Amino acid sequence: RHARDLQELGHVIETRDEPFYAQRLLKTDDEVHAIEAAQRATEDALEIALQVIRDATIRDDTIYSNGSPLTSEKIKQVIHVALMERDCVGQHTIVASGMQGCDPHNEGSGPLQANTSIIMDVFPRSSKTRYFADQTRTVVKGKASDALHRLYDTVKETQQAAVAEVRDGVNGNDIHQRICERFEAAGYTTGPRDGRMQGFFHGTGHGVGLDIHEPPRVGKAQAILRAGQVVTIEPGLYYPDIGAVRIEDMVLVTETGCRNLTKFPKYLEIE
């Protein structure tokens, strides 16, 4: 409609393929520094939140803090306050336990469950630079089942292998397809079951910068990675009868590989 209006006013309209702002694809050193600063704030906030969970107790498979159930909302509040203290703003942060975590976009609500997976996906924006960061970790307060341990180890190993494949000139679709193949080879199939999807049913990653989701996409689409791009690598597996695991790092593509901008450790159980 807007294009037609401009044409009626005598303007010549030319279409342009994605990406619309091509200059944003490759980050300058200053932009990478801004993203890294936001990432350090993200890691600080997540560690503060995890300490609250560590200090909590377990009662009847529910996590308690100061005598009351520890909720997703409370942990998100802890994360958001810590981010604000570091000049960042968090929105739509995910803290989802149990079945909630099996929906990758469920932000989580209510009491957090013990002895099962808790997905924590934090992606704030710096109030100073306006650049985003993005990180996901999966933890269990208490004891994870053997099946959940195996699920976690499979995702962790696959994610690390995918990060190792990132480099200039690689097709993001190839990375995505190899992740799918590794999951299938490990016995983790993807498809509908009991009216909902299970397995690995989202993209592997995306660009990060002034937007939280920007080109290039690492997934089913064909996208050649170029040195200077910042992308996430975040495979996950979701099975209601086992649990949900997603692990996400943010990396800078280089000529010979990539530099991982995420320093936060990967571990499953917290006491």
N, C-alpha and C positions, 0 to 999 in steps of 0.2 A: 504493500500500500504506500509506504513512504517513498519507495523507488518510483512508483507511478506518479505520485505527486510532484516529485522533482523533475521527472521527464516532462510533465505537463507545463512546468515552468521553463522548459527549454534546456534543461541540463542533460548532458550525456552521461548515462550510467553504465559502468563496466563492472562485471562481477569478478570476484577474486576467490580463488580456492583457499582453503585453510593451509597454514595458519594466517589469520588476518594481519596480526602484528608479527611478521617474520623476525623482526629484530629482537624480539623477546625470547626466541628459541635458545640462543647462545648467551650464557651469562658472562658478564665481565667479572674481573677479580673482586670489585667492590660489591657486586650483586651476590657472589658466592659468599663473601664475608658476611653480608647481611643475613643470608639464609642460615649460615652456620651460627650466628649469634642467636637467632630465633630458635635454632635446634638446641643450643646449650640451655636456654630457658625452658624448653620443652622437657629436656632430660632432668633438670633440677626439679621441675614441678612433678614429674612422674615419680621420682625418688621420694619426694616428700609424701606423696599419696601412698606409695608402697610401704613407707614406714608406719603410716596409720594402720594399714592392714596387718603389718607384722605385729604391731602392739596389741591388736585385737585378739579376742578369744573366740572359741568355737563352742556352740551349744546347739545340739540337734541339727547339725548340718547347716546352721546359719551363723554368720560372722557377727560378733557382738563387740561394741566399743562403748566403754563407760556405761555399761548396764543396759544398753539399747541396741537393737539390730543396726548394724552398719549398712547404710544404703548406698545405692549407686549415686543418688543425688548428693549425699554428703561427700563422697570421694570426688565427684566432679567439682563440688564447691571448693574443696581443698586444692585441686589442680588449678582452678580458675583464679583463686586468690594468689597462689604462688606465681602464676603467670602475670597477673596484674602487677605484682611487686617487681617484676622483671620487665615491665613496659611491654607486655604482650597481652593479647586478648584471645581467649579461647571460646569457641562456639561449637555447639553440636558435638562436644566431646563424647566419646563412647566409653562407657564402663558397664559392660554387659556380662552377666554370669549365667551359667547353665544354658537353658533353652533360648534365652534372649540372645546369647552370643551366636546362635546358629543362624540368625538373620544378620548379615554383615552390616546392615544399616540401622539396626535397632540400637538406640543410644543407651538403653538400659534404664531400669527403674526399680524401686523397691529394695528390700533387703538383699544383700549379696550372699550367695550360697558358698558354703565351704566344701572342700573336697571335690570341686569341679572347676572347670575353666572359667576365668574372668578375662575377657578381652578389653584392653585399654588402648584406645586409639586417640591420640592427642595431636591436634593440628592447628596451632595458634598463629596469629598474625602479629608481627611487631608493630607497636603503635608508633615507633620512630621511623622505621624504614618502609613499612607496609609490606614487607616480604613474609612469606609463610614458611613454616617448617612442618614436618609430618613424621609421625613415628607410631608404631603399634607394637605392643608386647602382650603376651598371654601368660597369666600366672594362675596358680592354684594356692589358696590358703588351706593348708592341711595336707592331705595325702591324695595324690592323683591315682586313678586306677591304672592297671598295667596297659589297658587299651588306650587310655589318654596319654600315657607316657610315650607309647609307640607313635601315636598320632602326632604328638609334639615333636618327637625326634625326626619324624619324616618331613614335617614342614620345615623345621630348622635346617636340616641337611639340604633340602631342596632349595630353600631360600638362599643359603650360602653358595650353593652351586650356581644359582641364577645370577647372583651378584658377580661371581667370578667370570661370567660370560659377557658382562657389559663392557663394551669398548666402542670406539669410533668405527662406523661402518656396519655394525651388526644390526640385523632386522629385529626389532622388538617382538615381532610375531614369532620368530624362531625361538627366542627365549621363552615366550609363553607356551609354545607347543611342547618344548622339552620339559617344562614343569608339568604339564598335563600328562606327558608320557611317563615321567618319574612317578607321579601319583598313581597312575593306572598300574604300573609295574609293581608298586608296593601293595596293590590290592585295594586301593581307594578309588572306587568308581564314582562317576558323577551322573546325576539324573534325578528325576522326580521319584519320590517315595512317600506314601501316605499323604499326598496332596501338597508336598513341599519339596523344594530342591535340596539335595545334599551333595557333598563332595566339594569340588572346586568350580564355582560358577560365577566368578567375577574376573575382571582383568588383573594382570600381574602388576601393573603400575602406571604412573602418569608423571608428567612434568610438574614441577613446583616452582613458583616464583611469586609474581604479584598476584596470581590466583592460586588457589590450592589445587585446582585441577586445570592444567593447561597442556598443550602439546609439548612433547610427543606422548602418545598413548603406547603403553607396552601391553599388548593383548592380541585380540583377534585381527585388528587392523594392521595393515602393512605400514611400518614406520621405521626408517633407518635412523639409528642413533648417531649423533654427532658430538665430537669433543666440545665441551662447554655447556652441554645440557645437564640439568639436574633432574633426576627422575627417582621415583620410588620403586622398590621391588618388594611386593607384599603378597605373596601367595598365602592361601589359607585352605583349611579343610573343615567342613561343618557336617557333623552327624549327631542328630538329637540323642541317639542311644549311647554316644561316647562323649561328646563335647565338641567344642569349637576351638580352633587354633589359627591365629593369623600373626605373622611376624613381618614387620616392615622396617626397612632401612631406607635412607635417602642417600643417593650417590651422585657424584660428579663424574660424568663421562670424560675420559681422557683418550689420547691417541692410542695408548697401549693397554688400556683397561679402564679402571675407574677408581676414584677415591671415595671411600665411605665417609660421609659426613656425620654418620650416627655413631656415637661412642658408647651408647648404653648397652650393658651386657644382656645376654639372652639366657634366661633360666626359667624353670617351670614352677617348682614348689617354693613357697615361702612359709616359714614356721610362724 
